[in-house]
Amino acid sequence: MADTYVNATTTIVLVDGAVAETASAPTEFLSQADVVGDALRRLSRGTDFDSMSYQERVYEILDRTNNLLFRPEGAVDTRGWTLQENLLSRRMVRIAKEGVFWDCLHHSASDRRPTGIPGDFSPGFRDTDDRNARRLLAGLSGTGVDPYWLWRKVIQDYSRRHLTKEGDRLAAIDGITQKMSKLLDDRCYVGIWAKDAVRSLLWFVEPRRDGIIGTTKDSPQPRNFSSGGPLVPSWSWAKTGAPVEYRLWHPHARNVAGGVEKFAELAAVKSITAQPRFGTAFYNFDGLLRIEGSCTKAWLYLDVVFVPYSQDFGTVNAVFSGGATDLPQNPQDMRAAMRIFRRQNPHERLGFPQIPGLSRMASVLADSNDPLPEPPTLEAVRLLLLAKGGYNSLVGQYCLVLAKESPGRYRRVGICVFDAGQVCLSVSKGCASCAGPAEVRSCAGEFKTIQII
């Protein structure tokens, strides 16, 4: 099917249930033309002064008078299989109830704006991102955008779309994957690119609950994969039924996704494999990821991970000021420690209180929004430090949270992010962030090669 769109001269799409007769019916070139004209004249004379730029004022005027210049959304924007139709077609004519819209590799137009639509007024700059992806997939240069960044944007869009059969989650995007593979001379393993593996592994599901500050929020409900869902390695985003995010989440700027992304890889992927269990099936894969880097022992309780001061799990430091030498197995004790932490951090201040054995903690961005276990359990995990980075001045340490599956092998359960000033998760030998001799540094990591299934 992908070849059909690639080789088509033009793809024609009915966007929102429109028929050609409705879309071609006579429409005003400009709705409320008198109101728009008066507003634009006042703007050009400079009689409307406020903090908005000229472009923002024009946008506001058009929005107020129902003259926005982007096409309405339809099934092509919400169905999983239609993404490759949208990105592999060089030219598209979209017929909507509000008119006819044109998109190609160079510009957009409509029956109201036949010479082209200047700028991008679409939600989230959808049209610009789609055009950059189309140009990349068509083999054209000049987008000035990192192709792997574009792929991550595509996955964020794709993971929000709906599929009739959830087992099609990899199949429905395979046409785009194969095209990018040829263009980038790279191989994609169940959604993870070999040459961009470290950054590609840092996907996460938007948390509905924040274990550190004890807040909850609405987020898209995950789709149920209990029947017919894809069976893929734990490190692939295709395993989850929830929308995937790729921004560099930080505990002190949870929703920031703008600005220049700073990213330094601190782990090395030694090998990555993924093979279908039954011939060419797209929904049942075995895979293995071998990755080398700094590992830290930690405890996972509900959706919070704790890095103890002692890496000897037999003699973990006291968790709270009672002086116990063992990490409490009683969930009530851990809840008490969490209440202490939240009471001392009512506004999520930078810098964490020195609760003995408990001050080094982070929220876990779990790979699903499934309900938390009842009763709560305490689980030993490993944190694999993948990278440091972020936006603006905030720097985070980005880790995979791994649970032991079998001797020598682990499965991914999520990611966690520690602020760079909170605790050092690097290996002390060669750590450039910590001062002083290696024997007195506070670096918590150990150099390991980890196998993740």
C-alpha positions in Angstrom: 0.0 0.0 0.0 2.9 2.4 0.7 4.1 2.1 -2.9 0.6 3.2 -4.0 1.0 6.6 -2.2 4.6 7.0 -3.2 3.9 6.5 -6.9 0.6 8.4 -7.0 0.5 11.7 -8.9 -2.2 13.0 -6.5 -4.0 11.5 -3.5 -7.6 12.6 -3.0 -9.0 12.5 0.6 -12.5 13.1 2.0 -11.6 14.7 5.3 -14.7 15.0 7.4 -17.4 13.1 5.6 -17.8 15.8 2.9 -18.8 15.1 -0.6 -17.5 17.0 -3.7 -20.8 18.9 -4.2 -20.6 20.3 -0.7 -17.0 21.2 -0.9 -17.4 22.9 -4.3 -20.4 25.0 -3.3 -19.9 28.7 -3.5 -18.3 30.2 -0.4 -17.3 33.6 0.7 -13.7 34.5 0.1 -13.6 36.1 3.5 -16.2 35.6 6.2 -17.3 38.9 7.9 -15.3 40.8 5.4 -16.3 44.2 6.8 -15.2 43.3 10.4 -11.9 41.9 9.1 -11.3 45.0 6.9 -11.9 47.4 9.8 -9.7 45.5 12.1 -6.8 45.3 9.6 -7.0 49.0 8.8 -6.8 49.9 12.5 -3.9 47.5 12.8 -2.0 49.0 9.8 -2.6 52.6 11.2 -1.1 51.5 14.5 -4.2 52.4 16.6 -4.3 48.9 18.2 -1.4 48.7 20.6 -0.7 45.8 22.8 2.1 43.2 23.5 1.1 41.0 20.6 3.2 41.0 17.4 1.6 42.0 14.0 1.4 38.4 12.9 -0.3 37.4 16.2 -2.8 40.2 15.8 -3.7 39.1 12.3 -4.1 35.5 13.6 -6.4 36.7 16.3 -8.5 38.7 13.9 -8.9 35.8 11.5 -9.6 33.4 14.4 -12.3 35.8 15.8 -14.1 36.0 12.4 -13.9 32.2 11.6 -11.3 32.8 8.8 -8.5 30.5 10.0 -6.4 29.2 7.2 -5.8 25.6 8.2 -7.8 22.6 7.1 -10.1 20.9 9.6 -9.1 17.6 11.2 -10.7 14.4 10.0 -10.0 10.6 10.0 -6.8 11.2 8.1 -5.4 12.8 11.2 -6.7 10.3 13.8 -6.5 6.8 12.2 -3.3 4.9 12.4 -3.2 3.5 8.9 -3.8 6.9 7.3 -0.5 8.4 8.6 1.5 6.8 5.7 -1.1 8.0 3.3 -0.5 11.5 4.7 3.3 11.4 4.7 4.2 9.3 1.6 1.9 11.2 -0.8 3.7 14.0 -2.7 0.5 15.9 -3.4 -2.9 15.8 -1.6 -6.3 17.2 -2.4 -8.4 17.2 0.7 -12.1 17.7 0.4 -13.7 19.1 3.5 -17.1 20.6 4.3 -15.4 24.0 4.6 -13.8 23.7 1.2 -11.0 22.1 -0.8 -7.4 22.1 0.5 -4.1 21.4 -1.3 -0.9 20.2 0.2 2.4 19.3 -1.5 6.1 19.3 -0.9 6.4 23.0 -1.2 3.3 24.8 0.1 -0.4 24.6 1.1 -3.4 26.3 -0.6 -7.2 26.2 -0.6 -10.1 27.3 -2.6 -10.1 30.6 -0.6 -6.3 31.0 -0.9 -5.5 29.5 -4.3 -2.1 31.2 -4.5 -1.0 29.7 -1.2 -1.5 29.9 2.5 1.3 32.1 4.1 2.7 30.9 7.4 1.4 27.9 9.4 -1.7 28.4 11.5 -2.3 24.7 12.0 -2.5 23.2 15.5 1.0 22.5 16.9 2.5 23.5 13.5 1.1 20.2 12.2 1.4 21.3 8.5 5.0 22.3 8.8 6.1 19.1 10.5 4.1 17.0 8.0 5.7 18.9 5.1 9.2 18.4 6.5 8.5 14.7 6.9 7.2 14.4 3.4 10.2 16.1 1.9 12.5 13.8 3.9 10.6 10.7 2.7 10.7 12.0 -0.9 14.5 12.2 -0.7 14.6 16.0 -0.9 17.2 18.0 1.0 16.9 21.4 2.5 14.6 20.8 5.4 17.3 21.7 7.9 15.7 19.3 10.4 17.3 16.3 12.1 15.6 13.3 10.5 15.7 11.3 13.7 14.0 14.3 15.5 11.3 14.2 12.7 10.9 10.4 13.3 10.3 11.1 17.0 7.7 13.7 16.1 6.0 11.2 13.8 5.9 8.6 16.6 4.3 11.1 19.0 1.6 11.7 16.4 1.2 8.1 15.4 0.9 6.8 19.0 -2.2 9.0 19.5 -4.0 7.5 16.5 -6.5 4.7 16.6 -6.2 1.3 15.1 -9.0 -1.2 14.7 -6.6 -4.0 15.3 -4.0 -3.1 17.9 -1.7 -5.9 16.5 -1.2 -3.6 13.5 0.8 -1.0 15.5 4.1 -1.8 13.7 2.5 -2.9 10.4 0.6 0.4 9.9 3.8 2.4 10.0 6.1 -0.1 8.1 5.9 1.8 4.8 7.3 4.9 6.5 9.9 2.9 8.3 11.2 1.1 5.2 11.4 4.4 3.3 13.4 6.1 6.1 15.6 3.0 6.4 16.8 3.4 2.8 17.2 7.2 3.0 19.2 7.0 6.3 21.1 3.8 5.6 20.0 2.7 9.0 17.9 -0.2 10.5 14.9 0.2 12.7 14.3 -2.5 15.3 10.6 -2.4 16.4 10.6 1.4 16.4 14.2 2.0 17.6 16.8 3.2 15.1 20.3 1.6 15.5 22.2 4.9 14.8 20.0 6.9 17.2 19.3 4.1 19.7 20.2 5.9 23.0 17.9 8.9 22.2 15.2 6.6 20.7 15.1 4.6 24.0 14.0 7.7 26.0 10.3 7.5 25.1 7.8 7.7 28.0 4.1 7.7 28.7 2.8 11.0 30.2 2.3 10.1 33.9 -1.2 10.5 35.4 0.3 10.7 38.9 3.5 12.2 40.2 4.8 10.2 43.1 7.2 12.8 44.4 4.8 15.8 44.8 1.7 13.6 45.1 -0.4 15.1 42.3 -2.6 13.6 39.7 -3.8 14.9 36.3 -5.8 13.8 33.4 -4.0 12.2 30.5 -5.1 10.0 27.6 -6.3 6.6 28.7 -4.2 3.7 27.5 -5.8 1.3 25.0 -6.2 -2.2 26.2 -3.7 -4.6 24.6 -4.9 -7.6 26.5 -6.3 -9.2 23.3 -4.6 -8.8 19.9 -1.9 -6.3 21.0 1.7 -6.5 19.8 4.1 -8.6 21.7 7.4 -6.8 21.4 10.6 -6.3 23.5 10.2 -4.2 26.7 12.4 -1.4 25.3 10.1 -0.7 22.3 7.4 2.0 22.4 5.2 -0.3 20.4 4.5 -2.3 23.6 2.3 0.4 25.2 -1.2 1.4 24.3 -0.8 4.9 25.5 0.4 8.0 23.6 4.2 8.3 23.6 6.3 11.4 24.5 9.8 12.1 23.4 10.6 15.4 25.1 13.4 15.6 27.7 11.2 15.6 30.8 12.7 17.2 33.9 11.4 17.1 37.5 11.5 20.9 37.7 10.0 21.6 34.3 7.7 18.8 33.6 5.9 20.2 30.5 8.8 22.1 28.9 9.5 21.0 25.3 10.8 24.1 23.6 14.2 25.6 23.1 17.5 24.0 22.0 17.8 20.4 23.1 21.1 19.6 24.7 21.9 15.9 24.8 25.0 14.0 25.7 25.0 10.2 25.4 26.5 8.4 28.4 25.8 4.8 27.4 26.8 2.7 24.4 24.6 0.2 22.6 26.7 -2.8 21.8 24.1 -4.8 19.9 20.4 -4.7 19.2 18.2 -7.4 17.6 14.5 -8.0 17.0 13.1 -10.8 14.9 9.5 -11.9 14.4 8.6 -15.2 16.0 6.4 -16.4 13.2 7.8 -15.5 9.8 6.8 -12.0 8.7 4.3 -11.3 11.5 4.3 -7.7 12.7 2.9 -8.4 16.1 5.1 -11.0 17.8 8.8 -10.2 18.2 11.7 -11.5 20.2 14.4 -8.9 20.8 17.6 -8.3 22.8 19.4 -5.1 23.6 22.9 -5.1 24.9 23.9 -1.8 26.3 27.0 -0.6 28.3 27.1 2.1 30.9 26.7 3.3 34.5 24.3 1.2 36.5 23.0 2.0 40.0 21.1 -0.2 42.4 17.8 1.3 43.6 14.4 0.5 45.1 11.1 1.0 43.3 8.1 1.7 45.4 4.8 2.4 43.6 5.9 5.2 41.1 9.0 6.5 43.0 12.5 5.2 42.7 15.0 5.6 45.6 18.8 5.5 45.4 20.2 4.5 48.8 23.5 5.9 50.1 24.9 2.4 50.4 25.0 0.2 47.3 25.2 -2.8 49.5 21.6 -4.0 49.6 22.3 -6.1 52.8 23.2 -3.0 54.8 21.1 -0.2 53.4 21.2 3.1 55.3 18.3 4.0 57.5 15.3 5.2 55.5 14.0 7.6 58.1 15.2 9.0 61.3 14.1 6.0 63.5 17.6 4.5 63.0 16.5 1.2 61.3 19.3 -0.5 59.4 17.1 -2.3 56.9 14.9 -0.8 54.2 11.4 -1.2 55.6 9.3 -4.0 54.0 6.2 -2.6 55.5 4.4 -0.3 53.0 3.1 1.9 55.9 6.7 2.8 56.8 7.5 3.9 53.3 4.3 5.9 53.1 5.4 7.6 56.3 8.8 8.5 54.8 7.0 9.9 51.7 4.7 12.1 53.8 7.8 13.5 55.5 9.3 14.3 52.1 6.2 15.9 50.8 5.7 18.0 54.0 9.3 19.3 53.6 8.8 20.0 49.9 5.3 21.6 49.6 6.2 23.6 46.5 8.7 21.2 44.9 11.7 23.3 45.6 15.1 22.7 44.0 17.3 20.8 46.4 16.0 17.8 48.3 16.0 17.4 52.1 18.5 15.0 53.6 16.1 12.3 54.9 18.6 9.6 55.7 18.7 7.0 52.9 15.6 8.6 51.2 16.8 12.0 49.9 17.8 10.7 46.5 14.5 9.9 44.8 12.7 10.5 41.5 9.4 9.9 40.0 9.2 7.0 37.6 7.6 7.6 34.2 6.2 4.1 33.9 5.6 2.5 30.5 1.9 2.4 31.0 -0.8 4.2 32.9 -2.0 1.0 34.5 -3.3 1.2 38.1 -0.6 1.0 40.8 -0.3 -2.4 42.5 -2.4 -3.1 45.6 -1.0 -3.7 48.1 2.1 -1.7 47.2 5.3 -3.7 46.7 8.9 -2.8 47.2 11.1 -4.0 44.3 14.9 -4.0 43.7 15.7 -2.4 40.3 18.7 -1.1 38.4 19.0 2.3 36.9 21.0 2.5 33.6 22.2 6.0 32.9 21.6 6.8 29.2 22.3 10.5 28.9 22.5 14.0 30.4 20.6 16.8 28.8 17.6 19.1 28.7 16.4 22.5 27.6 17.7 25.9 28.7 19.7 25.7 32.0 18.1 22.6 33.5 20.1 19.4 33.1 18.7 16.0 33.9 20.2 12.5 34.2 18.0 10.2 32.1 17.9 6.5 33.2 16.1 3.4 32.1 14.4 1.7 35.1 15.1 -2.1 34.8 13.6 -5.0 36.7 15.3 -8.4 36.7 13.6 -10.9 34.5 16.0 -13.8 34.7 19.7 -14.4 35.5 21.6 -11.8 33.6 18.6 -10.3 31.8 16.3 -7.4 32.6 13.1 -5.8 31.3 12.3 -2.1 31.0 9.5 -0.8 33.3 10.0 2.9 32.6 12.4 5.8 32.8 13.4 8.2 35.6 15.1 11.6 35.6 17.3 13.0 38.4 18.4 16.6 38.3 22.1 16.8 37.7 22.6 18.6 41.1 20.6 16.1 43.0 22.8 13.0 42.9 25.6 11.7 40.5 24.7 8.4 38.8 28.0 8.2 36.9 30.9 5.8 37.6 33.4 7.6 39.9 36.3 6.7 37.7 36.5 9.2 35.0 33.5 11.3 36.2 34.0 14.9 35.1 31.1 16.2 37.2 32.4 15.4 40.7 35.5 17.0 42.2 38.0 15.4 44.5 39.8 12.0 44.6 37.8 9.0 43.3 37.7 7.4 46.8 35.7 10.4 48.3 33.4 11.1 45.4 29.6 10.5 45.8 29.2 8.9 42.3 26.7 6.1 42.7 27.2 4.1 39.5 29.0 0.9 38.5 30.1 0.2 35.0 28.1 -2.7 33.6 26.9 -4.4 30.4 23.2 -5.0 30.6 21.0 -7.2 28.5 17.4 -6.1 28.1 14.7 -8.2 26.6 
